[in-house]
Amino acid sequence: MTAAMPLPLFEELHYFLLVVDAGSYSRAASLEQVTKSALSRGVSRLEQERGAAPLLQVRPAESEPALTAHGQW
């Protein structure tokens, strides 16, 4: 039997969805009244807990984060 993947903490999942909905870390930070680094740490913890590749990717030529294949679960 395969061990179940632990559920992400609410805050981490909230930050991930907030960044996706807002379209940028800056806008999400402003809406939530937290720093961009706090959002980034939350998304990173979610990625680590899921044991997945990055869920969001910000390309140098673009300012908006995009969901990776792993982020589209």
Order of alpha helices (4+ residues) and beta strands (2+ residues): alpha-alpha-alpha-beta-beta
